[in-house]
Amino acid sequence: MKYTIISELSAGSFGIIYEVLVEYEEDGKTVSTTKCVLKELTKIDTLSKERFEREVKVLSEVHHPNIVNILYWNVGGDAPRFMPYYIMEFLHGGSLKEYMDEKFNGDKNFVFEPTWAITMIMLPICNALALTHSSQVYHRDLKPDNIMFIDETKSGIKIADWGLVKGNAIDRRSLELTAVTSDGQIGGTPGYCSPEQWFVYNKDEIDGRTDIYSLGIILYEMLTRRRPSPYDIDDPRTLETKQQQQLQTSQSFISKQKSVDLPSKFNPKVTNELDNCILKMINVNPNKRHNSVWDLIADLDIMK
């Protein structure tokens, strides 16, 4: 297999993503070509490399129709640059974030239909997570940017970017592999990241429920055009007591739950049952969310 870089798609602090043309050969002759995506790690330090290798491991071992396929990888890199990289399938439909922006910017009153959001987005994601969660593998960075449509018809999605994945080794070292700040805060995206992950006040509570929280934020945003804020990520009082919270239970932080409007206030098609389901998903107390993604599937399935 050979590849040719077509263009740079995006660049971040950890690496660069390229659109590439992959050539498959037999007996020295090209038999087919496929457009793919190449993700190259350019920040070569121990934590970044370990994080990259964890993502490669997950994508190479997990096979599900709603999880992006990895086709080839080389964690040692190719000469002369020797930058670790992997090649994954190219998804032609763009991200959910792009689709939401297109719809919201095109019509100031637009909100997604609950049935469409549940059937086309939420349940496929939940089904994929049911597979990974069964092996204690959690995504930990679910957001509209990481949900990709397979093609322009928007008839199917896949979850991408498993760089913050956490496996079944729940320890401080595992958490440090995804640290993105110097003050101990843990990787994740503000606004979508669960409070127990963002502040790491109880490492034992960072499990599948953190993915459920992120999904609840996404669903709320799709149905209302608004992203709720159940907790204050920049509360200086919270940051000042962060280290103490890591050594205590989460009870003191749970008391900081902020009031969140019912989704039905902004979308009359949201039922009382769906209101309650979403608020349960985004409760700052992990123990008050759905116990598992299987429980969430059961709730959503009767509302589609």
KELUMZA-729553 format. One line per 10 residues: number of its first residue (from 1); for each residue x, y, z of C-alpha. Coordinates in steps of 0.2 Angstrom, whole numbers, plus 5000, padded with zeros to 4 digits. Each point is the difference from the previous one (the first is absolute). Layout:
BEGIN
NUM = X/Y/Z ~ ...
END
This chain:
BEGIN
1 = 5000/5000/5000 ~ 5006/5017/4995 ~ 4992/5017/5004 ~ 5002/5018/4993 ~ 4995/5015/5010 ~ 4987/5010/4991 ~ 4997/5015/5012 ~ 5000/5004/5019 ~ 4983/4999/5008 ~ 5004/5007/5017
11 = 5014/5003/5012 ~ 5000/5000/5019 ~ 5012/5000/5015 ~ 5003/4981/4999 ~ 5001/4997/4981 ~ 4994/5003/4982 ~ 4986/4991/4990 ~ 5002/4998/4982 ~ 4989/4995/4985 ~ 5010/4986/4991
21 = 4998/4989/4985 ~ 5004/4982/5005 ~ 5006/4988/4986 ~ 4998/4981/5002 ~ 5012/4989/4990 ~ 5002/4982/4995 ~ 5015/4994/4991 ~ 5007/5018/4999 ~ 4985/5007/4991 ~ 4987/5011/5007
31 = 4983/4991/5001 ~ 4989/5013/5009 ~ 5001/5017/5008 ~ 4990/5007/5014 ~ 4998/5017/5008 ~ 5005/4999/5019 ~ 5005/5011/5015 ~ 5017/4999/5007 ~ 5003/5006/5018 ~ 5018/5004/5004
41 = 5007/5004/5018 ~ 5011/5014/5000 ~ 5002/5003/5018 ~ 5012/4987/5005 ~ 5001/4999/5019 ~ 4997/4985/5011 ~ 4982/5004/5005 ~ 4995/5005/4982 ~ 5007/4984/4992 ~ 4992/4989/5013
51 = 4983/5008/4997 ~ 5002/4998/4982 ~ 5005/4982/5002 ~ 4984/4997/5011 ~ 4989/5007/4986 ~ 5008/4989/4987 ~ 4998/4985/5011 ~ 4981/5004/5003 ~ 4997/5003/4981 ~ 5009/4984/4995
61 = 4991/4989/5012 ~ 4983/5007/5000 ~ 4989/4996/4985 ~ 4982/5008/4999 ~ 4991/5008/4986 ~ 4998/5016/5010 ~ 5019/5001/5005 ~ 5012/5007/4987 ~ 5011/4987/4992 ~ 5019/5000/5001
71 = 5009/4993/4984 ~ 5018/5001/5004 ~ 5012/5007/5013 ~ 5018/5003/5004 ~ 5004/5006/5018 ~ 5018/5001/4995 ~ 4997/5011/4985 ~ 5008/4999/4983 ~ 5017/5007/4995 ~ 5006/5013/4999
81 = 4988/5009/5013 ~ 4996/4985/5010 ~ 4983/5008/5006 ~ 4988/4987/5007 ~ 4984/4999/4989 ~ 4985/4990/4996 ~ 4988/5000/4985 ~ 4981/4999/5002 ~ 4985/4999/4988 ~ 4995/5017/4993
91 = 4982/5005/5005 ~ 4992/5011/4987 ~ 4986/5007/5010 ~ 5009/5012/5011 ~ 4998/5002/5019 ~ 4984/5002/5010 ~ 5007/5016/5006 ~ 5001/5007/4982 ~ 4982/4994/4997 ~ 4994/5008/5016
101 = 5008/5016/4995 ~ 4993/4999/4982 ~ 4982/4997/5007 ~ 5001/5013/5014 ~ 5008/5014/4990 ~ 4988/4997/4985 ~ 4984/5001/5010 ~ 5000/5010/5017 ~ 4985/4989/5006 ~ 5007/4983/4994
111 = 5001/4986/5013 ~ 5002/4982/4997 ~ 4985/4988/5000 ~ 5002/4989/5016 ~ 4996/4984/4990 ~ 5013/5004/4988 ~ 5013/5005/5013 ~ 4997/4984/5010 ~ 4999/4988/4985 ~ 5014/5006/4989
121 = 5012/5007/5013 ~ 4997/4994/5018 ~ 4996/4982/4998 ~ 5014/4996/4988 ~ 5012/5008/5011 ~ 4993/4991/5015 ~ 5001/4983/4991 ~ 5018/5003/4996 ~ 5004/5005/5018 ~ 4991/4985/5006
131 = 5014/4990/4991 ~ 5014/5010/5007 ~ 4993/5002/5018 ~ 4998/4981/5001 ~ 5019/5000/5000 ~ 5002/5015/5011 ~ 5005/5011/4986 ~ 4993/5018/5001 ~ 5002/5013/4987 ~ 5000/5015/5012
141 = 5000/5014/4986 ~ 4983/4998/4992 ~ 4995/5016/4991 ~ 4992/5005/4984 ~ 5017/5002/4992 ~ 5004/4981/5003 ~ 4984/4993/4993 ~ 5002/4998/4981 ~ 4987/4997/4987 ~ 5004/4986/4988
151 = 4994/5009/4984 ~ 4991/5016/4994 ~ 4983/4992/5003 ~ 5003/5000/5019 ~ 4993/4983/5001 ~ 5013/4993/5012 ~ 5013/5005/5012 ~ 5017/4994/5007 ~ 5009/5005/5016 ~ 5017/5007/4997
161 = 5015/5007/5010 ~ 5003/4987/5014 ~ 5015/5009/5006 ~ 4994/5003/5018 ~ 4994/4982/5002 ~ 5002/4992/5017 ~ 5001/4981/5002 ~ 4997/4989/5014 ~ 5016/5006/5010 ~ 4992/5013/5011
171 = 5015/5009/5009 ~ 5008/5017/5000 ~ 5013/4995/4987 ~ 4985/4996/4988 ~ 4993/5017/5003 ~ 5016/5009/4997 ~ 5001/4992/4983 ~ 4986/5012/4995 ~ 5005/5015/5010 ~ 4999/5016/4989
181 = 5004/5014/5014 ~ 5014/5002/5012 ~ 4988/5002/5015 ~ 4994/4983/5001 ~ 4984/5002/4989 ~ 4996/4985/4989 ~ 4998/4999/4982 ~ 4983/5003/4993 ~ 4990/5014/4992 ~ 4993/5014/5010
191 = 4981/5000/4999 ~ 4999/4982/4996 ~ 5012/4992/5013 ~ 4992/4993/5015 ~ 5005/5009/5017 ~ 5007/4984/5007 ~ 5012/4999/4986 ~ 5004/5019/4998 ~ 5004/5001/5019 ~ 5005/4982/5004
201 = 4993/5001/5017 ~ 4997/4982/5000 ~ 5010/4989/4988 ~ 4989/4985/5004 ~ 4985/5009/4993 ~ 5008/5003/4982 ~ 4991/4986/4991 ~ 4987/4997/4987 ~ 4989/5013/5008 ~ 5012/5014/4995
211 = 4995/4996/4982 ~ 4982/5000/5004 ~ 5002/5018/5007 ~ 5008/5005/4983 ~ 4986/4992/4990 ~ 4987/5010/5011 ~ 5008/5016/4996 ~ 5001/4996/4981 ~ 4982/4995/5000 ~ 4994/5015/5010
221 = 5010/5012/4988 ~ 4992/4991/4984 ~ 4983/5002/5007 ~ 5001/5018/5006 ~ 5014/5009/4991 ~ 5008/5003/5018 ~ 5013/4991/5009 ~ 4996/4998/5019 ~ 5012/5004/5014 ~ 4996/4988/5015
231 = 5016/5005/5008 ~ 5013/5015/4999 ~ 5016/4994/4992 ~ 5009/5017/5005 ~ 4993/5002/5018 ~ 5015/5006/5009 ~ 4993/4993/5017 ~ 5000/4983/4992 ~ 5017/5002/4993 ~ 5007/5005/5016
241 = 4994/4985/5009 ~ 5004/4988/4986 ~ 5013/4990/5008 ~ 4990/4998/5016 ~ 4985/4994/4989 ~ 5012/4987/4992 ~ 5002/4993/5017 ~ 4982/5000/5006 ~ 4984/4994/4994 ~ 4991/5009/4986
251 = 4986/5006/5012 ~ 5006/5018/5003 ~ 5001/5003/4981 ~ 4984/4992/4996 ~ 4992/5014/5010 ~ 5005/5012/4987 ~ 4987/4993/4987 ~ 4994/5015/4990 ~ 4982/5002/4995 ~ 4997/4994/4982
261 = 4984/5004/4990 ~ 4990/4986/4993 ~ 5003/4997/4982 ~ 4982/5001/4996 ~ 5000/5018/5005 ~ 5009/5003/4983 ~ 4993/4985/4990 ~ 4982/4996/5002 ~ 5003/4983/4992 ~ 5010/4994/5015
271 = 4989/4990/5011 ~ 5000/5000/5019 ~ 5008/4982/5000 ~ 5014/5007/4988 ~ 5002/5015/5011 ~ 5003/4989/5015 ~ 5012/4988/4991 ~ 5011/5014/4994 ~ 5001/5009/5017 ~ 5004/4983/5007
281 = 5014/4998/4988 ~ 5008/5016/5004 ~ 4998/5000/5019 ~ 5017/5005/5008 ~ 4998/4985/5012 ~ 5006/4985/4990 ~ 4989/4989/5012 ~ 4984/5009/4994 ~ 5003/4997/4982 ~ 4996/4984/4991
291 = 5010/4986/5007 ~ 5006/4994/4983 ~ 4999/5003/4982 ~ 4988/4985/4999 ~ 4988/5009/5012 ~ 5001/5015/4989 ~ 4996/4990/4984 ~ 4985/4993/5009 ~ 4993/5017/5004 ~ 5004/5008/4983
301 = 4993/4985/4990 ~ 4982/5003/5006 ~ 5001/5019/4996 ~ 5006/4999/4982
END
